[in-house]
Amino acid sequence: MTAIAALGLTACSGGGPLGGGGDIDTVSEGFASSVDGAVASAMELSGSTEAVVGIWDSEGNAYVRGYGDGVDATTRIRGAQATQPVMCALLLDLVDQGRITLDREVSKDLTRQVGIEGVTYGQLCDMRSGLADFKGDLSSIFVNNPTRPWAEQELLAQGLSKSPLPWPGLDFNQSDTNVLLLGRALSVKTRQPLSELLDEHVYSKAGMGSSYYPATTATTVSGTTLAGLAYPLAGGKPDCETGVMDVPEVAPAMLGGAGATVTTVTDLKNFYEHYVDGTFGGKAAKVITDTIPTVNPKRDADGKPTEEPAESLRTWAFDAEKYDSLYGRAGAITGTLTAAYHDPKSGFSVVISLNNSSAGAGFARSAAFQLAALAAEAGTGPEISWTADEQAQALAKAAVCQ
């Protein structure tokens, strides 16, 4: 076992029944051991030295702990796209208050913004706006120069310069530009900063007492956080020869409304429980569970499908993806990977955060799905169509600098 893997198992003594720091262990010894082994492997494969994990099973038991020196359940994390749905929860809460509608065109509130004609608020969360993602050409800068300040308009311009994508209003195209634009529009319309809006409409209602939306200039996290790591990028790929670099500071503005929220694993679990279970939006909350395909059909000249889209395990909710019965998101911001998923049928939730971002959001998703599979195989998890071994294989394929 490597030093990284060993550290994951031994550096933190736990909390709650395990010790201090809010850690909890009310699961069986065998299940806890299988989780520790899976997390140690994920840390090794991703080049991480720290992690935080939370699992809440269908029987009301929980395993929440940190791995690494000084890391525990209360450690704050940069949630990246795993926290992105808080913006759509904010939108739904404003809809419930009658202050906005999902079919309202965003251009009515951002009157000087070009390139968003016909785009509605609802399309920004169901990813059918036709707006392209802003990150593509900027990814290397985000990693190699993580404290560079970013103006919101600069990022929006990157996405809008490649827009519209085919069949806006009809086709699904996942893009962080959507939710970045949503945050700007809601702040302008309400004349309130996003930090205040999220505190009032989302964090307080979802029991997210340790979460906050940082100032764009705040490159450090308040309180204890994971010690971010990343391999520099060369040609769009991790530069393993140069070696891993410490990332103690990160500009939250590189994602802005699309994922700047600082949170904890328990806060993320609380959010997805409230979001999927209908806390936000009143009657409009049904859009969260009315999923759409993520594979687009071929269309004729009028936009009508000429064939059924290919089946896919993944469908899309209201800024959350759904795999089998699990709703959630995985995300990456320089120095941190996070994934969070909740099953409203069984009540199961899983959250994992790792302190090396180089393996990408898909790695965090596979790590979370492996933990969900372990719970399912123990009889206390969700009904899912994959095994822990299958996800272990996916993690091995996604490993960086091995």
N, C-alpha and C positions, 0 to 999 in steps of 0.2 A: 504493500500500500504506500502511496506517495505521501510526502509531508503534508500536502494540501488536504488529501483525503483524511489523514489521521487527525489533522487540526480540526476538521469539520466534526469529528466524533468526540473529541476530548477537550476542546478549549473552553467550552461553556458547560457549566454544571446544571443549567436549567433553572426553572423557577416555578411559581405556584407550588404544587406538591413537589416539584423538583428542587426548588430553592428560591431565589429572589428574581426581581426584574420582570414579574408578570408572566413568566413562563408557566405553562399548564401541561400536565400529563395525567389524564384520566383514562388512557387507553391501555390495552393489554401490553405486557412486556414484549411479546413477540411482534406485535404490530409496530411498537415504538422502535424496536431494533431494525425491522425491515425499512422503516422510514429513514432512520439514521444512515443505513447502508445506501439507500437510493440517493439521499442528499449528498453523502460523501462522494459518491460516484459522479453526480452532476457537478459538484464543485471541481473535482479533478478534471473532468472532460472540458469544462468551460474555462479553466484556469483561475477559478475563484478561490479566495481564502476565507470568505465570510458568506453567511447566508442567514435568512430568517424564513421560517416555515410555519404555516398554520393549517391544521386539518381539523374540521369539525364534522363528525360522522353522523350517520342517520339515527344513531341511538342516543345522541346528546353528549357523547364523549368528545374530548378535544386533546390535541397534541400541538402545542404552540411553543416554539423555542428558537433560540439563536445559536449559530455555530460560528466560532471565532472569538478572539479575545474581546471581552466587553460587549459582545452582541447578545441581545435577548429579545423577548417578544415586544418590548417597547421601543426598540430601535427604529428610528424613522428611515423611510426609504423614498427615493424619487420614483414615483409610480409609473411615469411615462404613459404609454397608451393604455395600460391597465387601469389608469384613472380617468382616461378620456371621457367615458360616459357620464361623468359628473356634470359635464357641460350640457348634455342632452337631458339629464335629470333637471337641471336648472331651467332649461327651455320648457319642459313639461310642467314644472311648478308654476311658471309664469302663465302658461296656457290655462292651467287650472284656476288661476286668479283672474282670468279674463283679460290679461294685459297684452296678449299676443295670440295668433293662431298659427297652426302648422302650415297652412296654405298661403300665408302672407309672403309676398316677395321681399327678399332681403334688401333689394335695391331701394325700396320705399324708406328704409331707415338709414342705409349707407348711400345717400344720394350722389356722392361724388366718386364712388367706387365703380370703375369701368370693368366690364367683363363678367358681370354677375346677373345680367338681364335674364329674367324668367326663373331664377333660382329661388326656391322657397325654403323656409326654415326647416320644414320636415325633410326635404331632400338632403339637407346637410347632415342629418343623422342617419337616414337610410342609405346614404352614399349613392344617390341617383341624381346628383346635381350636374355631373359632367365635368367637375373641377379636378384637375390633375394634381398629384401630390407634389409638394414643394421640396421634399428632402433629397431626391435623386442626385443632383449635381453638388449638393452641399454636404453629403454624408461624410466625406473625408475631412472637411473643415470642422464639422461637429466633433469628430474624434481627435484630430490632430491639434486643434486649437479650441479646447472646450470652454474657455472663458470668454471667447469673442462675443461682444454684445451684438444682438440681432434686433433690428427694428421689425415690428409686426408687418408693416407695409412691404419691407424687403422680402420677407418670406412669402407673403401673399402674391407678390409680383412674380416670384419664381413659379408658383403653381399656376397662376392665371396665364402666364406666357405660353403654357402648353395646353391650354384649355380653349374650347370645350372638347372633351373626349366624345366618342361616338354615342349618339342617341341619349343626350341628356334628358332626364325625366323618366327614362325607361331602363337603361342599363345600369347595373351595379358596378361601381369602380371605387374601391377603398382608397381613401385619400385623406391625409391629415389636414390638408388645406380646408376641407369642409368645416372641421370643428374649430380650427384657428379662426376662420371667418365668422363662425357662429359666436365665439366669444367676443370678438370685436363688435359684432352687430348688437348683441344683447347689452353690452356695456354702453354703447352709444344710445340705444333706445331707452334704457332705464336711467341713463346718466349716473351710473354707479360703477365703481371699479369692480373687476371680477372677484377680487378677494372678499369684498363685502357681500356681493351677490351669492357667492358660493357658501359663505358662512351662514347667511340668513336662510337660504332656500335649500341647501343640500347637506352640508356637513352637520349642522345642528339637528336636522330632521332624521338623518341616517345614523346618528350615534357615532360620528367621526370626530371625537373630541381631541384627537392628536393630529388632525390633518389641517393643512393650511395651503393657501395659494400664495407663493412667494412673490416678492417684488422682482421685477425684471432684472434688477441690478444685484440681487442677492445670490451670489455664487456659492455660498455655503448653506448648509441646512441647520436650522435651529435644533439644538440638542444632539444626542448621540445618533450617528448615522453610519451606514456601511462605508468602508474605506474603498472608494471606487477604483477600479482598475480597467485598463483597456490596452489592447495591442494597437500601435499606430497603424494606419492604413496606407498601403502603397498599391496603386493601381486598383483601388477598390477592395483589396483583400488584406487581412491581417498580416503585418510584417513581423513574422516570428523571429527572424534573425536579430532584429533590433531589440526585441524583448518587451515584456509587459511594462507599461508605465503607470505610475500612480496618478489618480485623477481626484485630488482633494477638493477641487472647485469646478463647478459646472454652471454655465449660464442657463437658467431655466427658460430664457427667451428662445432657445433653439427649438422648443416645442410650443411654448406659450399655452394658449387655451387647449391645444391638442394633447397636453400631457404634462404640464408643469407641477401638478399637485404633489405636495409632500404628504406622506401618509404613513400608516403602519399596517402590518398584515391583518390585525384585528379590525382596524377601521375599514380596510378594503372588503373584508368579509361582511361587515355590517352594511357597507354600501350596497353590495350586490344583492344581499338579502332584501333590502328595502326597495332597490330599483326593480328587480325582477318580480317581486311580490306586490308591486303596485302602489308604493308610497307616493310616488310623484305623478301628477297629471290628472288625477280623478278619472273621469270617463276616458280621457285620452291615453291613459296608461296602457290600454290594450295594444297600442302600437309596439310596445316592447316585446310582446310575445307573438305578435303577428309576423312571423319571419318570412323572408324572401330568399330566392336562390342567389347564390354567389357566382354561378356560372351563367353567362349571358347567352341567349339563343341567337341563332342567325336571323336576320331580319330582311324584309323586302324593302323596296324604295320608300314605302310609306311607314316603315317602322314596325310592321306586323311580323310576329315570329313566323318563320317558315318551317320550324321544327321545334320539338321540345328540347329545352336545355339539358345537357348531360347531368346526370344525378351526381350529387356531391354530399359527403358527410357533413360538410360545413354549410350552414345557412346564416342569414344575417337578421338580427333583431334591430332595435333602435340604437345604433352605435355599439352593439355587442354582438359577438359571434356566438353561434350555437352549434355544439357538437353533441349529438344524441340529446341527453336531457340537460347538459351543462351549458350555462350562459356565462360569458365573461370575455376577457381580453388578455392578450399578452403584449408586452411592450419593451422598448429599449431606449434608454437615454445614456449618453456617454458615462460609463462607469457602473451601470446598474441594469439588470434584467429583472422583470417582474411579470408574473402571470397570476390571475385570480379568476376562479370559476365557481358558480353556485348552481345547484340542482334544486329547483323549487319543489319537486315531487318528494324527494327524500329529506330535504333540508341539509344535504351535504354541501360543504364548502371547502375549497383548498386554495391557499395562497402561498407562493414561493417567490423569494427575491434573492438574487445572486449578485456578488459585487464585481463581476467582470462582464462587460457588455458585448464583447467581441463575437460570441457565438450567435447573437441575434435573438429577436423576440420568439422565433419558432422554437428555439432551444428551451426557453422558459416554459412555453406551452407544453412541450413534450415532457418536461420535468413535472409539471403539474398533473398532466394526464397519467404519468407513471404512478404518482402518489394516489390519484383517484382510483386507478386500477388495483393498487395494493389494498385499498379500503374495500373495493368491490369484491376482491378475492377473499377478504376476511369476513365478508357478509355484512359490512356496515357502510358500504359506499353506494354510489349511483349505479343504475343500469347502463352500461356502456358496451361498445362493440369492439374494444381493443383490450389487450392484455398488458401487464406490466413489462413482460419480456419484449413485446413489440415496441413499446416506448423506449425501453433501454437500448434497443437496436437503433432507433431513430436518434437518440442522444449520442450514441457512439459515432454515427455517420456525421453528425453536426459538430463534433468536437473540434476545437481550435488548437493549432500549434502542438499537436500530439506527436 
